């Protein structure tokens, strides 16, 4: 199969619909959706794809027929901020303050027993937001509002309404996610892969603690370990350690880790290989790195078990992956899906937003709850509904 030729053929005709936007990239007219665990070869073959991954493991990609590449400062949502009609009722949380504080103590108990070193403990906020006259909420309008009130380096959105059809009339899986993420999960440029884990959050630089710095180094080491599974020996390195980044209403500590990908496996015995020659084996990269280390814990497998024990509902897109893959150019930029809203039609329609904090032995339970409030306050206020 030639590079750029999609397996199974097909055209980009079909019912127009759906849009996605990221810094420097605007996509229109979704034509298919694939699961990256089983159909990564289709993504690697060519095209421009928007990516949404659930924290629990499923990562999907939507291919769009129309691709517009722009300077980053010109790439804005196609909607208008004043067109956003957010929830009118108040937000509820899957964990209240007392439950969250007890959860922090449970994590500290696991640390005392030697089960884990760190766990990211999260809660999901939800507010009723029904369709208006049968129309789904305007994701692009929310994206425009966030771009005005909370600009972020990896902001973006995807909205594929129900009823969009691709080639041959096949239904395209719907999607509705709007993100103001400040955190880089994976950037790929040719064979260079980069990750930028965040650990350490405060209202001002003076609020950052030794606990924040130690936690950041711990998670950066996990990212190094993850990338070493798909990179050439000796190429994984920390290029920026404990850098201070300012964002609206808060500051973060960010470490940057980089490496060089090993080549994708070739086809074996006439069977289609993991990716075309020169392409990236996305299934392999995700197996090595997913879910992101900064929003799971250390060791990752044990931390995921503690998360399943303490969090009452799945996180869904929150703390998963959100971004794009440009297979024609061997480039990708995928964020950790924090500071992220998603909408679903369940129970009449709900808008959701996740928030959390990294728990270590040195955590103060009340302070960790306050950190989750700090991370949510500005964005939830922009979305409307009276706050958490």
Beta strands, then each sheet from edge to edge (+ up, - down):
strand 1: 19-22
strand 2: 25-35
strand 3: 48-53
strand 4: 59-69
strand 5: 92-93
strand 6: 118-128
strand 7: 154-160
strand 8: 175-181
strand 9: 184-189
strand 10: 192-196
strand 11: 198-202
strand 12: 237-247
strand 13: 250-260
strand 14: 297-298
strand 15: 321-326
strand 16: 331-336
strand 17: 340-344
strand 18: 350-359
sheet 1: 5+ 6- 18+ 17- 8+ 7- 1+ 2- 4+ 3- 15+ 16- 9+ 10- 13+ 11-
sheet 2: 5+ 6- 18+ 17- 8+ 7- 1+ 2- 4+ 3- 15+ 16- 9+ 10- 13+ 12-
sheet 3: 5+ 6- 14+
end
